[in-house]
Amino acid sequence: MENMFKRTLLGAAIATAAMASTGAHAAIDLMDGKVQVYGQAAGAIFIDDNDNGTNAAFSDMESRIGFRGVVEFDNFAPDIVWQIESGNANGAAGSFGVRDTYIGLAFDNVGSIKWGRQLQAAYNYVDWPHSNPGLGNVFDWNNDITQDGNNYLDRADNTLRFDSVSWNGVGVQATVSGMGTNTDAMVSSIAANYAGSNFGIHAGYYHRGAYTVTSKVDSPLVSDDDGGWKPNPNFGKDQNTEYFANSYAIVGGNVAFGDVTLTAAYKYMMSDTATGDADQNAFSATAQYVAGGTWLYKVGYAATTDADVDGKTLDGSADTAITGRIGYLLPSAIIYSDVRHYDMGNKEGVSSEQTRFLLGMEYYF
């Protein structure tokens, strides 16, 4: 059950180091494990230095709580597994069900099948470990090729998910989602990983098919040739918006040498367009060192190449992220400070830079 809870900052590798050195606290078991309360108290102060001259200072509260459990029966073979998790405590986003919330069945020596709000299979590895610390702006959701309103899904409602048990170190994950309003918009994803004694490798693939959304024209007026307005002859009529197929593939891994952990990944993103296709590459690499089981030092680098759209390279659309973290580990907790620098290009070749400073704490149970 512990692997169902993904910690925002520590992740499995850091959490393991902290638990081994300090004897960390565990989630709260109720009803002999049928119900377990877990969560985290977390928040950070952000100070942004932007090259446009407009700076900002704000906080981000990632505190959340969840309930999960495994229910075993005497005369029924699979166990019932379930989870209800709140979002981060940033206003209304903290509602229950915002994060992974599902119910399903777990079969001995096979795995579990669950339905509800869950992560896409390949996205598990995009998110962790390759978007931490602070690399998600470049490696995760960022790209210059997907159509507005049709970006890659990460966590989504109406997701059917299979997670295998570990078969001699090999695990398989698969998801189907995206069909809440249109089955043509189905998203399928599959991923697999192998965990060795001090290393892991993983790969995944994500695909969404082409689909059409029909809606009513809701603008009663349109501009005329003289700069004024005239009645819209299509007002109230059906209009079709076509969304193009898109996909990505990711391959990556991690290796540990005592207190040093290295990770690297490559992601290839693809999308159809109205007249052809587009693609863009993304890379991520991190290095982490835990000194004496207490002090954590971590650096990260992520980048995308210039996007290619319909055979033309969009010069200046590439992005980079360079991040660093110093953290102090306590039982089930971390106090950390980050510095992150982003150089972000866009489809028009215009770049913007930002340096971000963070000071935060996180306690999890």
C-alpha positions as CSV (number, residue, x, y, z in Angstrom):
1,M,0.0,0.0,0.0
2,E,2.8,2.4,0.7
3,N,3.7,2.7,-3.0
4,M,0.3,4.1,-3.7
5,F,1.3,7.4,-2.0
6,K,3.7,9.6,-4.1
7,R,5.4,12.2,-2.0
8,T,5.8,15.5,-3.7
9,L,9.4,16.2,-2.6
10,L,11.0,13.1,-1.2
11,G,9.9,10.4,-3.5
12,A,10.7,6.7,-2.8
13,A,14.5,7.1,-2.9
14,I,14.7,10.0,-0.5
15,A,12.0,8.7,1.8
16,T,13.9,5.3,2.0
17,A,17.1,7.1,3.1
18,A,15.2,9.2,5.7
19,M,13.4,6.2,7.1
20,A,16.5,4.1,7.3
21,S,18.5,6.7,9.2
22,T,15.8,8.1,11.5
23,G,13.0,5.6,12.0
24,A,10.3,7.5,10.3
25,H,6.6,7.6,11.3
26,A,4.1,5.5,9.4
27,A,0.6,6.2,8.2
28,I,-2.2,5.6,10.7
29,D,-3.8,2.2,10.5
30,L,-7.5,1.8,11.5
31,M,-9.7,-1.3,11.5
32,D,-6.8,-3.7,11.1
33,G,-5.6,-1.9,7.9
34,K,-8.9,-1.8,6.2
35,V,-8.7,2.0,6.6
36,Q,-5.4,3.9,6.6
37,V,-5.0,7.7,7.1
38,Y,-2.1,9.3,5.3
39,G,-1.0,12.6,4.1
40,Q,1.5,15.4,4.3
41,A,1.9,18.9,5.8
42,A,3.9,20.9,3.3
43,G,4.4,24.4,2.1
44,A,7.0,26.6,0.4
45,I,7.7,30.3,0.0
46,F,8.5,31.3,-3.7
47,I,10.4,34.4,-4.8
48,D,10.5,34.9,-8.5
49,D,12.9,37.1,-10.4
50,N,11.6,37.6,-13.9
51,D,13.4,39.1,-16.8
52,N,10.4,41.3,-17.7
53,G,11.0,43.3,-14.6
54,T,7.9,42.0,-12.8
55,N,8.8,40.0,-9.7
56,A,6.6,38.0,-7.3
57,A,6.6,36.5,-3.9
58,F,4.0,33.9,-2.9
59,S,3.4,30.6,-1.0
60,D,2.3,27.2,-2.3
61,M,0.7,24.9,0.2
62,E,0.9,21.3,-0.8
63,S,-0.7,19.9,2.4
64,R,-3.1,17.2,1.8
65,I,-4.7,14.1,3.4
66,G,-6.0,10.8,2.1
67,F,-7.7,7.6,3.2
68,R,-7.0,4.2,1.6
69,G,-7.4,0.6,2.5
70,V,-7.4,-3.1,1.6
71,V,-10.3,-5.3,2.5
72,E,-9.9,-9.0,2.6
73,F,-12.8,-11.5,2.6
74,D,-13.0,-15.2,3.7
75,N,-15.0,-16.4,0.7
76,F,-13.9,-14.0,-2.0
77,A,-10.5,-14.3,-3.6
78,P,-9.5,-10.8,-4.7
79,D,-9.1,-8.0,-2.2
80,I,-11.0,-4.7,-2.5
81,V,-8.5,-1.8,-2.7
82,W,-9.6,1.8,-2.5
83,Q,-8.3,5.3,-2.0
84,I,-9.8,8.8,-1.5
85,E,-7.2,11.6,-1.7
86,S,-7.6,15.4,-1.4
87,G,-5.9,17.9,-3.5
88,N,-3.3,20.4,-2.2
89,A,-4.7,22.9,0.3
90,N,-4.6,25.8,-2.0
91,G,-8.2,27.0,-1.8
92,A,-10.9,25.0,-3.6
93,A,-8.2,22.8,-5.1
94,G,-8.0,21.0,-1.8
95,S,-11.3,19.2,-2.4
96,F,-11.5,15.4,-1.9
97,G,-11.1,13.4,-5.0
98,V,-8.8,15.9,-6.8
99,R,-5.9,13.5,-6.5
100,D,-5.9,9.7,-7.0
101,T,-9.3,8.4,-6.0
102,Y,-10.3,4.9,-7.0
103,I,-11.8,1.6,-6.1
104,G,-10.8,-1.8,-7.5
105,L,-9.6,-5.4,-7.0
106,A,-6.2,-6.8,-6.2
107,F,-5.3,-10.4,-7.2
108,D,-2.6,-12.3,-5.4
109,N,0.6,-12.9,-7.6
110,V,-1.0,-10.8,-10.5
111,G,-1.8,-7.2,-9.6
112,S,-4.6,-4.8,-9.2
113,I,-7.2,-3.3,-11.6
114,K,-8.7,0.0,-10.4
115,W,-11.1,2.6,-11.8
116,G,-11.5,6.3,-10.9
117,R,-9.2,9.3,-11.0
118,Q,-5.6,8.1,-11.5
119,L,-2.3,8.8,-13.3
120,Q,-1.6,7.6,-16.8
121,A,0.8,4.7,-16.9
122,A,3.6,6.4,-18.8
123,Y,3.2,9.6,-16.8
124,N,4.3,7.9,-13.6
125,Y,7.9,8.0,-14.9
126,V,7.7,11.5,-16.4
127,D,6.7,12.8,-13.0
128,W,9.0,10.7,-10.8
129,P,11.9,10.8,-10.7
130,H,12.6,12.9,-13.8
131,S,10.6,16.1,-13.0
132,N,12.2,16.6,-9.5
133,P,13.4,19.0,-8.3
134,G,11.5,21.7,-10.3
135,L,12.2,20.3,-13.7
136,G,8.5,19.8,-14.6
137,N,8.3,23.2,-16.2
138,V,10.4,21.8,-19.0
139,F,10.3,18.0,-18.9
140,D,6.7,17.4,-17.8
141,W,3.8,19.3,-19.3
142,N,5.7,21.7,-21.5
143,N,5.8,21.3,-25.3
144,D,5.3,23.4,-28.5
145,I,3.5,20.9,-30.6
146,T,0.2,19.9,-29.1
147,Q,-3.0,21.6,-30.0
148,D,-4.6,24.0,-27.4
149,G,-7.1,22.0,-25.4
150,N,-5.6,18.7,-26.4
151,N,-2.4,18.5,-24.3
152,Y,-1.2,15.2,-22.8
153,L,-3.2,13.9,-19.8
154,D,-1.4,13.2,-16.5
155,R,-3.9,12.5,-13.8
156,A,-7.5,12.1,-15.2
157,D,-11.0,11.1,-14.3
158,N,-12.5,7.9,-15.8
159,T,-9.2,6.0,-15.8
160,L,-9.1,2.2,-15.8
161,R,-5.7,1.1,-14.6
162,F,-3.8,-2.1,-14.2
163,D,-0.7,-2.4,-12.0
164,S,1.1,-5.8,-11.8
165,V,2.9,-7.2,-8.8
166,S,6.7,-7.4,-9.2
167,W,7.6,-10.5,-11.2
168,N,11.3,-11.0,-10.3
169,G,11.8,-7.2,-10.4
170,V,9.6,-6.6,-13.5
171,G,6.5,-4.5,-13.2
172,V,3.9,-3.6,-15.8
173,Q,1.3,-0.7,-15.8
174,A,-1.5,0.0,-18.3
175,T,-4.2,2.6,-18.4
176,V,-7.2,3.5,-20.6
177,S,-8.9,6.9,-20.1
178,G,-10.1,10.1,-21.8
179,M,-13.5,8.8,-22.9
180,G,-15.8,10.7,-20.5
181,T,-17.5,12.6,-23.3
182,N,-16.3,11.0,-26.5
183,T,-14.9,7.5,-26.9
184,D,-13.0,8.6,-30.0
185,A,-10.8,10.6,-27.6
186,M,-9.5,7.4,-25.9
187,V,-6.1,7.7,-24.3
188,S,-4.1,4.4,-23.9
189,S,-0.8,4.1,-22.1
190,I,1.5,1.3,-21.1
191,A,4.7,1.3,-19.1
192,A,7.1,-1.2,-17.6
193,N,10.0,-1.1,-15.2
194,Y,12.7,-3.4,-13.9
195,A,14.2,-2.9,-10.4
196,G,17.6,-4.3,-9.8
197,S,19.7,-4.3,-6.6
198,N,21.0,-0.8,-7.1
199,F,19.4,0.4,-10.4
200,G,16.1,0.6,-12.2
201,I,15.1,1.1,-15.8
202,H,11.7,2.0,-17.1
203,A,9.9,2.9,-20.4
204,G,6.4,4.0,-21.4
205,Y,4.2,5.0,-24.3
206,Y,1.1,7.2,-24.4
207,H,-1.3,7.7,-27.3
208,R,-4.5,9.7,-27.9
209,G,-6.5,9.3,-31.1
210,A,-8.0,12.0,-33.3
211,Y,-11.5,13.1,-32.3
212,T,-14.1,15.8,-33.0
213,V,-16.0,17.9,-30.5
214,T,-19.4,19.4,-31.6
215,S,-20.6,22.5,-29.8
216,K,-22.9,25.5,-30.3
217,V,-21.7,28.8,-31.7
218,D,-22.3,31.1,-28.8
219,S,-21.3,34.5,-30.2
220,P,-24.3,36.5,-31.4
221,L,-22.2,39.1,-33.2
222,V,-19.2,39.1,-35.4
223,S,-17.0,42.0,-36.6
224,D,-17.7,43.6,-40.0
225,D,-15.4,45.1,-42.6
226,D,-15.8,48.6,-41.1
227,G,-14.6,47.7,-37.6
228,G,-18.1,47.4,-36.2
229,W,-20.4,44.5,-35.4
230,K,-23.0,42.6,-37.3
231,P,-25.3,39.6,-36.4
232,N,-23.5,36.2,-36.6
233,P,-25.3,34.1,-39.2
234,N,-24.0,30.9,-37.4
235,F,-25.2,31.8,-33.9
236,G,-26.8,28.8,-32.3
237,K,-25.6,26.4,-34.9
238,D,-23.4,23.4,-34.4
239,Q,-19.7,23.8,-35.0
240,N,-17.1,21.0,-35.1
241,T,-13.6,21.3,-33.6
242,E,-11.1,18.6,-34.8
243,Y,-8.4,17.5,-32.4
244,F,-5.4,15.7,-33.8
245,A,-3.8,12.5,-32.5
246,N,-0.8,12.9,-30.2
247,S,1.6,10.6,-28.4
248,Y,4.9,10.4,-26.5
249,A,7.4,7.7,-25.5
250,I,9.7,7.9,-22.5
251,V,12.7,5.8,-21.5
252,G,14.8,6.3,-18.4
253,G,16.5,4.9,-15.4
254,N,18.3,5.4,-12.1
255,V,21.3,4.0,-10.4
256,A,22.6,4.3,-6.9
257,F,26.2,4.2,-5.7
258,G,25.9,4.2,-2.0
259,D,24.8,7.7,-1.0
260,V,24.8,8.9,-4.6
261,T,21.8,8.5,-6.9
262,L,21.8,9.4,-10.6
263,T,18.7,9.5,-13.0
264,A,18.3,10.2,-16.7
265,A,15.5,10.1,-19.2
266,Y,14.6,10.9,-22.8
267,K,11.0,11.7,-24.0
268,Y,10.0,11.9,-27.6
269,M,6.7,13.8,-28.2
270,M,4.7,13.6,-31.4
271,S,1.5,15.1,-32.7
272,D,-0.5,15.2,-36.0
273,T,-1.3,18.6,-37.4
274,A,-3.8,19.9,-40.0
275,T,-1.2,19.5,-42.8
276,G,1.3,17.0,-41.5
277,D,2.9,16.2,-38.1
278,A,5.1,17.7,-35.4
279,D,7.7,16.4,-32.9
280,Q,9.9,17.6,-30.1
281,N,12.5,16.0,-27.8
282,A,12.9,16.4,-24.1
283,F,15.8,15.3,-21.7
284,S,16.2,15.1,-18.0
285,A,19.2,14.3,-15.7
286,T,19.6,14.6,-11.9
287,A,22.3,13.8,-9.4
288,Q,21.7,13.4,-5.7
289,Y,24.0,12.9,-2.7
290,V,22.8,12.2,0.9
291,A,25.5,12.9,3.5
292,G,25.4,11.0,6.7
293,G,21.7,10.2,6.1
294,T,20.9,13.8,7.1
295,W,22.0,16.4,4.4
296,L,20.6,16.1,0.9
297,Y,22.2,17.7,-2.1
298,K,20.5,17.5,-5.5
299,V,21.0,19.1,-8.9
300,G,18.8,18.7,-12.0
301,Y,18.9,19.6,-15.6
302,A,16.1,19.4,-18.2
303,A,15.8,20.6,-21.8
304,T,13.7,20.4,-24.9
305,T,14.9,20.8,-28.5
306,D,13.5,23.2,-31.0
307,A,10.2,21.8,-32.2
308,D,9.7,20.6,-35.8
309,V,6.2,21.3,-37.2
310,D,5.3,20.3,-40.7
311,G,8.9,19.9,-41.7
312,K,9.9,23.3,-40.4
313,T,12.1,23.9,-37.3
314,L,10.7,26.5,-34.9
315,D,14.0,28.2,-34.0
316,G,14.1,29.6,-30.5
317,S,11.3,27.3,-29.1
318,A,13.8,25.2,-27.0
319,D,13.7,25.4,-23.2
320,T,16.1,24.7,-20.4
321,A,15.8,24.2,-16.6
322,I,18.7,24.1,-14.2
323,T,17.9,23.5,-10.5
324,G,19.6,22.8,-7.2
325,R,18.4,21.8,-3.8
326,I,19.9,21.6,-0.3
327,G,17.7,19.7,2.2
328,Y,17.9,18.6,5.8
329,L,16.3,15.3,6.6
330,L,14.3,14.7,9.8
331,P,12.1,11.7,10.7
332,S,9.4,11.7,7.9
333,A,10.3,15.3,7.0
334,I,12.6,17.6,5.1
335,I,13.5,21.3,5.3
336,Y,14.8,22.4,2.0
337,S,16.0,25.4,-0.1
338,D,15.9,25.5,-3.9
339,V,17.2,27.7,-6.7
340,R,15.8,27.2,-10.2
341,H,16.6,28.9,-13.4
342,Y,14.3,28.6,-16.5
343,D,14.9,29.8,-20.0
344,M,11.7,29.2,-21.9
345,G,11.2,29.6,-25.6
346,N,7.8,29.6,-27.5
347,K,6.5,28.8,-31.0
348,E,7.4,32.3,-32.2
349,G,11.0,32.0,-31.0
350,V,10.6,34.6,-28.1
351,S,12.3,33.5,-24.9
352,S,11.8,34.5,-21.3
353,E,14.0,33.8,-18.3
354,Q,13.1,33.4,-14.7
355,T,15.1,32.6,-11.5
356,R,13.1,31.1,-8.7
357,F,14.1,30.8,-5.0
358,L,12.3,28.5,-2.6
359,L,12.3,27.8,1.1
360,G,10.0,25.0,2.2
361,M,9.2,22.2,4.6
362,E,7.4,18.9,4.3
363,Y,6.2,16.4,6.9
364,Y,4.5,13.3,5.7
365,F,2.7,10.4,7.4
